[in-house]
Amino acid sequence: QMQLVESGGGLVQPGGSLRLSCAASGSMFSFNAMGWYRQAPGNERELVALKPRTGSSQYADSVKGRFTISRDYVKNTMELQMNSLRPEDTAVYFCNGEMVGRSYWGQGTQVTVSS
């Protein structure tokens, strides 16, 4: 059973940076695509960044130019580098991996941007 575990969340001031990591218990080559989603209180879960096994990464308009998604197939990790953080980036961030007919989610990590 594949598992995804996020880490790296926390409290940061506006304008600061955080790096989230998602560790997969098995080979990341199993996933056709992996991505980061977030959910703020009262809001639906939304896509932040998507990295397919092949092809270009995709980003939500709200994070373009500030966030960068990457996958490390040797370490079996996916990371999200978040720069120039804003209070509206505050949310629980979830790691997601998609296989044919199956979707995997991590437990989430809280990111709070506040002064």
HUWO-V136048 format. One line per field, one symbol per residue. burial: b if it has 9 or more other ideal C-beta (glycine too) atoms within 8 Angstrom, else e. A space follows every 10 residues. Layout:
burial->???
//
This chain:
burial->ebebbbbbbe ebebeebbbb bbbbbeebee bebbbbbbbe eeeeebbbbb bbeeeebebb eebeeebebe bbeeebbbbb bbeebeeebb bbbbbbbbbe eeebebebbb bebee
//
